[in-house]
């Protein structure tokens, strides 16, 4: 499902796996384990309308993958014109939110 969601949007699936690892330890621990949000996206899921109070909550991992790929494609690439991983990370996980952008990019 992750591969299909990414390739349909022109996103390298390996990049999605890197985000999944960085944001949610591939869904093994924390809130992502319950909310199936591979990218810990804040707000309400557009497909299911669910949230865990902070992050979008999905009925399935496939739904979460589709939403993450849509978000990256539409909000970061198309809307903002971001072209590199560093540019995307600087908006998606900025240092102002306590993130280590260089470390994030390196892991992804």
N, C-alpha and C positions, 0 to 999 in steps of 0.2 A: 504494500500500500504506500509506503514511504517512497519507494523508487518511482512508482507510477505518478504520485502527486508531484514529485520534483521534476521528472522528465516532461510531464505535461506542461510545466511552467518554465522549462529551460534552465532549471537549477540542477547543479551537480549534486546527486544524492549523497556523495561523500561529505559535502558541506553540511547537509541536513543532519547527518549522523554526528558530525562534530558539534553542532548546536545542541543536539539531543543529549550528547554526553556532557557538555558544559552546563547546560541549563537544568538537567534533570537526572543526571547519572543514568541515562538511558531508561528512565522510569523505574529504577530499582528502589529508590528511597525518596522520602519527603513527599511533598504535596503532589508532585507529578505522578507518583505511583497510584494515587487515587483519582486525580482529575484528568489523566491521560493527555496532558498538555506537554508535548515534547519540547516546546520552546518557552514554557512559562509565560504565556502571553496574558497580559492584564486585561480585565474586562469580562464581557459576556460572549460566549461562543455564538457566531452568527447562524450556524446550522441548528444547534440544539437549544440555544437561548440559555445555556447553563453557565454558572460561575461557582467558584468555591468561596466567594466573598472577595477575593483579590484577583485570582487567575481564572481564565476560561476553563470550563470543565466540559469534557466531551464524553459521548456515549461509547466511543470506540477509539482506539489508537489511529485507525484510518481517518476518522473525522478530524482528529487533532493534526495529523500529517497534512491533510488537504488544506486546513485553515492556516497552518504555518507557511506552507508553500505559497498560498494565495497572498498572505500578508507580505512576505518577502518580495514577491513579484510585483504586486500592485502598489504597496505603500512605500517600499524602499527603492526598487529598481525603476518602475514606471513613473511614480509620482515625484520622487525626489531625484531621480537620475543617478543614483549611486551605482558605481560600476565595480568596485573592489570590495573584498571581504573587510578590509580595514575601515572603509567608509561605512559599510552596513553596521559593523560592530560599534562604531563610534556613536551611532544613533540608537541602535537596538539595546546595547548594554554600555552606556556611557560611564566614564570614570566618575562623573558627578553622582551616580547612583551607587558608588562604592565598588565598581568593577575595575579589574585590571585589564584594560583593553588589549595591551600587547600580549599578555598571557592568554587572553581569550582567543585572539587571532591565532596565536601559536598552537593552541590546543586544537582548534578547528582545522 
